[in-house]
Amino acid sequence: MSTPPPPDPQGPHPQGQFPPGQHPQGSYQPQGPYHGPYPQQGPYPPHQPYPGAWGQPFGTHPRQPPVNGVAIAAFVLGVFCLVPAVGLVLGLIALARIRKRGERGKGFAVAGSVLSSVGLALWVVFLSTGAAGDFWDGLRDAARGGGTAHALSTGQCFTTPSGSLQGVTYDIDEVPCEEEHDGEVFASFELPGGAFPGEGEVARAADERCYALQDTYAMDRWALPADVDVYHLTPTSQSWRTGDREITCLFGNTDERGTLTGSLRNDATRLDPDQHAYLAAELQLHLAMDEMPVAETVEEDLAAYRSWAARMSTALDRETGMLRGHSWPAAAERPVAGLVADLEAAQREWDRAAEAADADTYYEHLDNGFGLVEAESTVTARKALGLDTTPPVYEEDGGGAGEAPGREV
């Protein structure tokens, strides 16, 4: 049996009220001279319960501040390097707001700023080293249907897997021009901007300009093999939308199974000053010959042929003037002087052809003029200067002397 506790010396208390240090009915609280209420323990101030004390709840945790949204945005831009300058600015703004408002997200802001700084530095290098241009060139080449040939520079030679320049695409290998190759780039130019003019107009512009530019690269037409023709690489409607305006002009073999060996380049980089001066003078005549009327016979368009004869006379006058104005080496002085005499006689024949009243008279002076232009004196002068001595073959019908439509690849 249990012994009930002694009565409270202070007497009974109202129901539900208990003196300090005592517990409600059913709890055990020792009393007596040796069992009074427990004294305060530890360093806790009097009358303030320490955390977790019996009968007292744990203190509530303080509310955490929100994460700064700008810091998150800076981190995202820094990771993906989308707009590095914007990511850096947002990171700095986020750090300032976090310090001012006590928000969280400092790690995001710092990481975003650092990553954006690195991205910004890479963009600067990308733009300053020309890598951006290489990127867009690659994009344009892909839009053209491939073709690293579009990226080749003037004077470079290349081969294709099929050995043909038709349908040139990706697999092009640059090779030394001394080795066998399928194509040699001799020029490139840009078409004007605006809407895509159409494949036909692009091909026409390529024909016109590439044939004109070949003489700046291969000045000696006598040195061009008979089986060499002009080809060109042109923009497509797809690559035009990426900003592609470039046409690449190149030499290739007219036989798809044929190849080229050795560079066809004959310009100031390969010629001595005397050879260059001679070819520059002779070019005046070649350019005039290229303007032969489209009519196949003189009878069809006598007026056009008379006008062409006048242009031939003017070209011969320029050529002889340039030849007389240059100081030639001793070995070439007499051969060049003999050539000048023949060209002056040829000029007089072309003057008479320009004034011909009928086709028969025109033909007479035309034959005399061509005979003097192609006289042996030209071969002699070329031999003295160390140039090719095999005359080119000119077409005598319309469409231009020795000219054929360019080939698109």
Secondary structure, 3 states (H helix, E strand, C coil): CCCCCCCCCCCCCCCCCCCCCCCCCCCCCCCCCCCCCCCCCCCCCCCCCCCCCCCCCCCCCCCCCCECHHHHHHHHHHHHCCCHHHHHHHHHHHHHHHHHHCCECHHHHHHHHHHHHHHHHHHHHHHHCCHHHHHHHHHHHHHHCCCHHHHCCCCCEEECCCCCCCCCCCCCEEECCCCEECEEEEEEEECCCCCCCCHHHHHHHHHHHHHHHHHHHECCHHHCCCCEEEEEECCCHHHHCCCCCEEEEEEEECCCCCCEECCCCECCCCCCHHHHHHHHHHHHHHHHHCCCCCCCCCCCCHHHHHHHHHHHHHHHHHHHHHHHCCCCCHHHHHHHHHHHHHHHHHHHHHHHHHCCCCHHHHHHHHHHHHHHHCCHHHHHHHHHHCCCCCCCCCCCCCCCCCCCCCEEC
